[in-house]
Amino acid sequence: MSKYKYKMGDEFSLDEIMESGKDFSTFELKGYQVEGNTAIHPETQEAILLQDMLDEVRNVRNEQEKIIAKRKNPSDPLRAVLAINKKG
């Protein structure tokens, strides 16, 4: 699967978070930085595998600080809200 090939409304995968996400917030309103397959809490430096936190992710932001994926409820799938247009 090539990078950044998601469309609005598509389910947002763990791989897409690792490729496109810079940070995310949880339903507990905690923020984490995305570093590879790890989530880093910026204040405590606690490191947690992204796959272990996937169910807690509420919003994912990209390098431009735009929300690229979100879910309203913890039971909902994480969905892309911003389609990426690759410009050469």
C-alpha positions as CSV (number, residue, x, y, z in Angstrom):
1,M,0.0,0.0,0.0
2,S,1.5,3.3,-1.0
3,K,1.7,6.3,1.3
4,Y,-1.2,8.7,1.9
5,K,-3.8,6.9,-0.2
6,Y,-6.8,7.3,2.0
7,K,-10.1,9.1,1.3
8,M,-12.5,10.9,3.6
9,G,-14.7,8.4,5.4
10,D,-12.3,5.5,5.0
11,E,-11.2,3.6,8.2
12,F,-7.9,4.9,9.3
13,S,-5.4,2.1,10.0
14,L,-2.4,1.8,12.4
15,D,-0.1,2.0,9.4
16,E,-1.7,5.3,8.3
17,I,-1.2,6.8,11.7
18,M,2.4,5.8,11.6
19,E,2.9,7.2,8.1
20,S,0.8,10.4,8.3
21,G,0.2,11.2,12.0
22,K,2.4,13.6,14.0
23,D,0.3,13.5,17.2
24,F,-3.0,12.4,18.5
25,S,-5.4,12.9,21.4
26,T,-7.3,10.3,23.4
27,F,-10.8,10.2,24.8
28,E,-9.2,11.0,28.2
29,L,-7.9,14.2,26.6
30,K,-4.2,13.1,26.7
31,G,-2.0,14.1,23.9
32,Y,0.8,11.9,22.5
33,Q,3.5,12.4,19.8
34,V,3.7,9.7,17.1
35,E,7.3,8.4,16.7
36,G,7.3,5.3,14.4
37,N,5.2,2.6,16.0
38,T,5.3,4.3,19.4
39,A,3.2,7.0,21.2
40,I,5.2,9.3,23.4
41,H,3.6,11.5,26.1
42,P,5.3,14.9,25.7
43,E,5.5,15.7,29.5
44,T,6.2,12.3,31.1
45,Q,8.1,10.8,28.1
46,E,6.1,7.6,28.7
47,A,6.3,5.4,25.6
48,I,3.5,3.1,24.6
49,L,3.1,1.0,21.4
50,L,0.6,2.6,19.1
51,Q,-1.2,-0.7,18.6
52,D,-1.9,-0.9,22.3
53,M,-3.5,2.6,22.2
54,L,-5.4,2.3,19.0
55,D,-8.8,2.0,20.7
56,E,-8.2,5.1,22.7
57,V,-7.3,7.4,19.8
58,R,-9.9,10.2,19.3
59,N,-8.1,12.6,16.8
60,V,-5.0,12.3,14.7
61,R,-3.1,15.4,13.5
62,N,-0.6,15.6,10.7
63,E,2.6,17.8,10.4
64,Q,0.5,20.8,9.5
65,E,-1.6,20.4,12.7
66,K,-4.7,19.5,10.7
67,I,-6.9,16.7,12.0
68,I,-6.7,13.9,9.5
69,A,-8.7,11.2,11.4
70,K,-11.2,11.1,14.2
71,R,-14.0,9.2,15.9
72,K,-16.8,10.5,18.0
73,N,-17.2,7.6,20.3
74,P,-14.7,5.0,21.6
75,S,-16.8,2.2,19.9
76,D,-16.7,3.9,16.5
77,P,-14.1,3.1,13.9
78,L,-11.3,5.8,13.4
79,R,-12.1,7.4,10.1
80,A,-10.1,9.7,7.8
81,V,-11.5,13.3,7.7
82,L,-9.0,14.9,5.5
83,A,-8.0,13.5,2.1
84,I,-4.4,13.9,1.1
85,N,-3.7,15.4,-2.4
86,K,-0.1,14.7,-3.3
87,K,1.4,17.5,-5.2
88,G,4.7,17.1,-6.9
